[in-house]
């Protein structure tokens, strides 16, 4: 089994945090589009479809915010460990 140095572990954590943040950013953009589509459906009188679409967009937005926060927290911990 390979032994990893602290520097390698830190680099991997930073890489994962960046990827998590980028994924959260893309997913937030997509959920914004979904929410706007839901709002449009609600305004055109398709209440059931609009409500479901808007709710799913909001749920995705909340999850994306959690992912971005987790990535930021990991970077903060790494920054504190380096000091």
OpenMM code with the backbone's topology and positions (N, CA, C; nanometers):
from openmm import Vec3, app, unit

residues = "UNK UNK UNK UNK UNK UNK UNK UNK UNK UNK UNK UNK UNK UNK UNK UNK UNK UNK UNK UNK UNK UNK UNK UNK UNK UNK UNK UNK UNK UNK UNK UNK UNK UNK UNK UNK UNK UNK UNK UNK UNK UNK UNK UNK UNK UNK UNK UNK UNK UNK UNK UNK UNK UNK UNK UNK UNK UNK UNK UNK UNK UNK UNK UNK UNK UNK UNK UNK UNK UNK UNK UNK UNK UNK UNK UNK UNK UNK UNK UNK UNK UNK UNK".split()
positions = [
    Vec3(0.0842, -0.1175, 0.0000),
    Vec3(0.0000, 0.0000, 0.0000),
    Vec3(0.0889, 0.1240, 0.0000),
    Vec3(0.0527, 0.2191, -0.0799),
    Vec3(0.1317, 0.3403, -0.0935),
    Vec3(0.1035, 0.4362, 0.0215),
    Vec3(0.2084, 0.4929, 0.0745),
    Vec3(0.1937, 0.5937, 0.1788),
    Vec3(0.1852, 0.7308, 0.1120),
    Vec3(0.0868, 0.8078, 0.1517),
    Vec3(0.0703, 0.9409, 0.0954),
    Vec3(0.1288, 1.0442, 0.1908),
    Vec3(0.1934, 1.1445, 0.1333),
    Vec3(0.2450, 1.2535, 0.2154),
    Vec3(0.1328, 1.3529, 0.2432),
    Vec3(0.1549, 1.4354, 0.3418),
    Vec3(0.0550, 1.5382, 0.3738),
    Vec3(0.0306, 1.6302, 0.2555),
    Vec3(0.1361, 1.6616, 0.1820),
    Vec3(0.1236, 1.7502, 0.0659),
    Vec3(0.0344, 1.6865, -0.0409),
    Vec3(0.0495, 1.5570, -0.0648),
    Vec3(-0.0340, 1.4886, -0.1639),
    Vec3(-0.1797, 1.4854, -0.1202),
    Vec3(-0.2013, 1.4634, 0.0082),
    Vec3(-0.3380, 1.4610, 0.0612),
    Vec3(-0.4019, 1.5985, 0.0473),
    Vec3(-0.3268, 1.7029, 0.0779),
    Vec3(-0.3787, 1.8391, 0.0657),
    Vec3(-0.4124, 1.8704, -0.0795),
    Vec3(-0.3240, 1.8330, -0.1721),
    Vec3(-0.3507, 1.8578, -0.3142),
    Vec3(-0.4771, 1.7863, -0.3601),
    Vec3(-0.4953, 1.6633, -0.3160),
    Vec3(-0.6143, 1.5876, -0.3542),
    Vec3(-0.7403, 1.6503, -0.2959),
    Vec3(-0.7346, 1.6948, -0.1724),
    Vec3(-0.8500, 1.7604, -0.1093),
    Vec3(-0.8863, 1.8896, -0.1825),
    Vec3(-0.7851, 1.9670, -0.2195),
    Vec3(-0.8105, 2.0912, -0.2933),
    Vec3(-0.8723, 2.0596, -0.4287),
    Vec3(-0.8226, 1.9566, -0.4954),
    Vec3(-0.8782, 1.9171, -0.6252),
    Vec3(-1.0248, 1.8778, -0.6104),
    Vec3(-1.0545, 1.7983, -0.5088),
    Vec3(-1.1923, 1.7558, -0.4862),
    Vec3(-1.2823, 1.8737, -0.4510),
    Vec3(-1.2311, 1.9663, -0.3723),
    Vec3(-1.3106, 2.0837, -0.3357),
    Vec3(-1.3408, 2.1691, -0.4582),
    Vec3(-1.2418, 2.1845, -0.5463),
    Vec3(-1.2645, 2.2618, -0.6693),
    Vec3(-1.3688, 2.1950, -0.7575),
    Vec3(-1.3582, 2.0636, -0.7720),
    Vec3(-1.4554, 1.9923, -0.8541),
    Vec3(-1.5952, 1.9999, -0.7939),
    Vec3(-1.6055, 1.9900, -0.6632),
    Vec3(-1.7356, 2.0024, -0.5967),
    Vec3(-1.7943, 2.1407, -0.6193),
    Vec3(-1.7111, 2.2433, -0.6085),
    Vec3(-1.7585, 2.3795, -0.6300),
    Vec3(-1.8045, 2.3990, -0.7737),
    Vec3(-1.7253, 2.3503, -0.8696),
    Vec3(-1.7628, 2.3649, -1.0103),
    Vec3(-1.8924, 2.2910, -1.0411),
    Vec3(-1.9075, 2.1716, -0.9862),
    Vec3(-2.0311, 2.0958, -1.0051),
    Vec3(-2.1496, 2.1704, -0.9451),
    Vec3(-2.1306, 2.2264, -0.8276),
    Vec3(-2.2383, 2.3018, -0.7633),
    Vec3(-2.2760, 2.4246, -0.8450),
    Vec3(-2.1777, 2.4890, -0.9049),
    Vec3(-2.2039, 2.6063, -0.9876),
    Vec3(-2.2866, 2.5700, -1.1105),
    Vec3(-2.2491, 2.4626, -1.1786),
    Vec3(-2.3234, 2.4169, -1.2967),
    Vec3(-2.4641, 2.3735, -1.2574),
    Vec3(-2.4747, 2.2984, -1.1499),
    Vec3(-2.6056, 2.2505, -1.1060),
    Vec3(-2.6953, 2.3663, -1.0632),
    Vec3(-2.6376, 2.4694, -1.0037),
    Vec3(-2.7166, 2.5866, -0.9655),
    Vec3(-2.7709, 2.6574, -1.0887),
    Vec3(-2.6885, 2.6694, -1.1915),
    Vec3(-2.7356, 2.7308, -1.3159),
    Vec3(-2.8491, 2.6493, -1.3766),
    Vec3(-2.8344, 2.5180, -1.3752),
    Vec3(-2.9395, 2.4322, -1.4301),
    Vec3(-3.0675, 2.4423, -1.3479),
    Vec3(-3.0555, 2.4450, -1.2170),
    Vec3(-3.1757, 2.4520, -1.1333),
    Vec3(-3.2439, 2.5878, -1.1464),
    Vec3(-3.1660, 2.6926, -1.1719),
    Vec3(-3.2255, 2.8237, -1.1977),
    Vec3(-3.3103, 2.8185, -1.3237),
    Vec3(-3.2580, 2.7556, -1.4268),
    Vec3(-3.3331, 2.7396, -1.5515),
    Vec3(-3.4603, 2.6587, -1.5274),
    Vec3(-3.4495, 2.5513, -1.4506),
    Vec3(-3.5661, 2.4678, -1.4196),
    Vec3(-3.6698, 2.5485, -1.3416),
    Vec3(-3.6244, 2.6277, -1.2459),
    Vec3(-3.7168, 2.7099, -1.1672),
    Vec3(-3.7875, 2.8128, -1.2544),
    Vec3(-3.7130, 2.8749, -1.3461),
    Vec3(-3.7749, 2.9716, -1.4369),
    Vec3(-3.8757, 2.9046, -1.5288),
    Vec3(-3.8455, 2.7835, -1.5732),
    Vec3(-3.9407, 2.7077, -1.6541),
    Vec3(-4.0666, 2.6791, -1.5736),
    Vec3(-4.0496, 2.6404, -1.4487),
    Vec3(-4.1640, 2.6159, -1.3611),
    Vec3(-4.2483, 2.7405, -1.3415),
    Vec3(-4.1821, 2.8544, -1.3236),
    Vec3(-4.2558, 2.9802, -1.3082),
    Vec3(-4.3341, 3.0119, -1.4350),
    Vec3(-4.2722, 2.9865, -1.5489),
    Vec3(-4.3422, 3.0080, -1.6760),
    Vec3(-4.4639, 2.9185, -1.6892),
    Vec3(-4.4508, 2.7931, -1.6499),
    Vec3(-4.5648, 2.7011, -1.6554),
    Vec3(-4.6761, 2.7460, -1.5619),
    Vec3(-4.6384, 2.7950, -1.4447),
    Vec3(-4.7398, 2.8449, -1.3512),
    Vec3(-4.8134, 2.9659, -1.4090),
    Vec3(-4.7395, 3.0545, -1.4742),
    Vec3(-4.8005, 3.1747, -1.5314),
    Vec3(-4.8906, 3.1436, -1.6502),
    Vec3(-4.8631, 3.0344, -1.7207),
    Vec3(-4.9460, 2.9987, -1.8362),
    Vec3(-5.0644, 2.9119, -1.7976),
    Vec3(-5.0815, 2.8859, -1.6694),
    Vec3(-5.1987, 2.8122, -1.6247),
    Vec3(-5.1780, 2.6633, -1.6080),
    Vec3(-5.0609, 2.6158, -1.6295),
    Vec3(-5.0316, 2.4733, -1.6096),
    Vec3(-4.9778, 2.4556, -1.4682),
    Vec3(-5.0649, 2.4716, -1.3724),
    Vec3(-5.0247, 2.4793, -1.2319),
    Vec3(-4.9556, 2.3530, -1.1823),
    Vec3(-5.0081, 2.2359, -1.2146),
    Vec3(-4.9476, 2.1124, -1.1637),
    Vec3(-4.8050, 2.0955, -1.2141),
    Vec3(-4.7866, 2.1107, -1.3453),
    Vec3(-4.6526, 2.0953, -1.4025),
    Vec3(-4.5584, 2.2030, -1.3495),
    Vec3(-4.6108, 2.3248, -1.3392),
    Vec3(-4.5287, 2.4356, -1.2910),
    Vec3(-4.4871, 2.4182, -1.1466),
    Vec3(-4.5794, 2.3718, -1.0640),
    Vec3(-4.5479, 2.3530, -0.9222),
    Vec3(-4.4411, 2.2464, -0.9040),
    Vec3(-4.4542, 2.1365, -0.9766),
    Vec3(-4.3559, 2.0283, -0.9659),
    Vec3(-4.2197, 2.0753, -1.0151),
    Vec3(-4.2182, 2.1457, -1.1277),
    Vec3(-4.0919, 2.1930, -1.1843),
    Vec3(-4.0252, 2.2948, -1.0924),
    Vec3(-4.1029, 2.3886, -1.0411),
    Vec3(-4.0462, 2.4899, -0.9514),
    Vec3(-3.9937, 2.4264, -0.8231),
    Vec3(-4.0681, 2.3316, -0.7687),
    Vec3(-4.0243, 2.2649, -0.6456),
    Vec3(-3.8958, 2.1860, -0.6677),
    Vec3(-3.8863, 2.1179, -0.7811),
    Vec3(-3.7641, 2.0411, -0.8077),
    Vec3(-3.6456, 2.1340, -0.8297),
    Vec3(-3.6690, 2.2479, -0.8930),
    Vec3(-3.5616, 2.3455, -0.9116),
    Vec3(-3.5127, 2.4020, -0.7797),
    Vec3(-3.6054, 2.4294, -0.6897),
    Vec3(-3.5680, 2.4821, -0.5584),
    Vec3(-3.4927, 2.3772, -0.4767),
    Vec3(-3.5368, 2.2531, -0.4846),
    Vec3(-3.4686, 2.1450, -0.4129),
    Vec3(-3.3253, 2.1304, -0.4629),
    Vec3(-3.3083, 2.1367, -0.5940),
    Vec3(-3.1743, 2.1260, -0.6516),
    Vec3(-3.0874, 2.2436, -0.6080),
    Vec3(-3.1453, 2.3624, -0.6018),
    Vec3(-3.0690, 2.4801, -0.5593),
    Vec3(-3.0180, 2.4651, -0.4163),
    Vec3(-3.1028, 2.4146, -0.3287),
    Vec3(-3.0627, 2.3954, -0.1889),
    Vec3(-2.9478, 2.2957, -0.1802),
    Vec3(-2.9583, 2.1869, -0.2530),
    Vec3(-2.8526, 2.0846, -0.2503),
    Vec3(-2.7217, 2.1392, -0.3071),
    Vec3(-2.7309, 2.2185, -0.4122),
    Vec3(-2.6106, 2.2774, -0.4714),
    Vec3(-2.5422, 2.3721, -0.3738),
    Vec3(-2.6212, 2.4487, -0.3012),
    Vec3(-2.5637, 2.5389, -0.2014),
    Vec3(-2.4920, 2.4590, -0.0928),
    Vec3(-2.5488, 2.3455, -0.0543),
    Vec3(-2.4841, 2.2603, 0.0458),
    Vec3(-2.3512, 2.2060, -0.0065),
    Vec3(-2.3482, 2.1645, -0.1329),
    Vec3(-2.2236, 2.1138, -0.1916),
    Vec3(-2.1160, 2.2216, -0.1941),
    Vec3(-2.1532, 2.3425, -0.2338),
    Vec3(-2.0559, 2.4514, -0.2385),
    Vec3(-2.0046, 2.4841, -0.0986),
    Vec3(-2.0927, 2.4828, 0.0002),
    Vec3(-2.0517, 2.5097, 0.1382),
    Vec3(-1.9567, 2.4018, 0.1884),
    Vec3(-1.9864, 2.2766, 0.1571),
    Vec3(-1.8979, 2.1671, 0.1982),
    Vec3(-1.7593, 2.1821, 0.1365),
    Vec3(-1.7549, 2.2183, 0.0083),
    Vec3(-1.6264, 2.2377, -0.0588),
    Vec3(-1.5493, 2.3517, 0.0067),
    Vec3(-1.6186, 2.4594, 0.0388),
    Vec3(-1.5545, 2.5731, 0.1036),
    Vec3(-1.5041, 2.5364, 0.2424),
    Vec3(-1.5831, 2.4602, 0.3162),
    Vec3(-1.5407, 2.4166, 0.4498),
    Vec3(-1.4153, 2.3302, 0.4433),
    Vec3(-1.4078, 2.2429, 0.3433),
    Vec3(-1.2881, 2.1588, 0.3285),
    Vec3(-1.1653, 2.2443, 0.3023),
    Vec3(-1.1803, 2.3452, 0.2158),
    Vec3(-1.0670, 2.4333, 0.1879),
    Vec3(-1.0267, 2.5119, 0.3126),
    Vec3(-1.1247, 2.5549, 0.3913),
    Vec3(-1.0933, 2.6259, 0.5158),
    Vec3(-1.0144, 2.5374, 0.6110),
    Vec3(-1.0542, 2.4116, 0.6232),
    Vec3(-0.9831, 2.3188, 0.7114),
    Vec3(-0.8402, 2.2970, 0.6639),
    Vec3(-0.8229, 2.2862, 0.5326),
    Vec3(-0.6883, 2.2681, 0.4777),
    Vec3(-0.6040, 2.3914, 0.5060),
    Vec3(-0.6646, 2.5095, 0.4886),
    Vec3(-0.5927, 2.6334, 0.5155),
    Vec3(-0.5495, 2.6439, 0.6603),
    Vec3(-0.6336, 2.5991, 0.7512),
    Vec3(-0.5995, 2.6027, 0.8930),
    Vec3(-0.4915, 2.5002, 0.9261),
    Vec3(-0.4935, 2.3866, 0.8580),
    Vec3(-0.3941, 2.2824, 0.8837),
    Vec3(-0.2554, 2.3257, 0.8373),
    Vec3(-0.2488, 2.4099, 0.7342),
    Vec3(-0.1199, 2.4553, 0.6820),
    Vec3(-0.0525, 2.5536, 0.7763),
    Vec3(-0.1304, 2.6199, 0.8608),
    Vec3(-0.0735, 2.7234, 0.9492),
    Vec3(0.0016, 2.6643, 1.0633),
] * unit.nanometer
topology = app.Topology()
chain = topology.addChain("A")
for resn in residues:
    res = topology.addResidue(resn, chain)
    for name in ("N", "CA", "C"):
        topology.addAtom(name, app.Element.getBySymbol(name[0]), res)
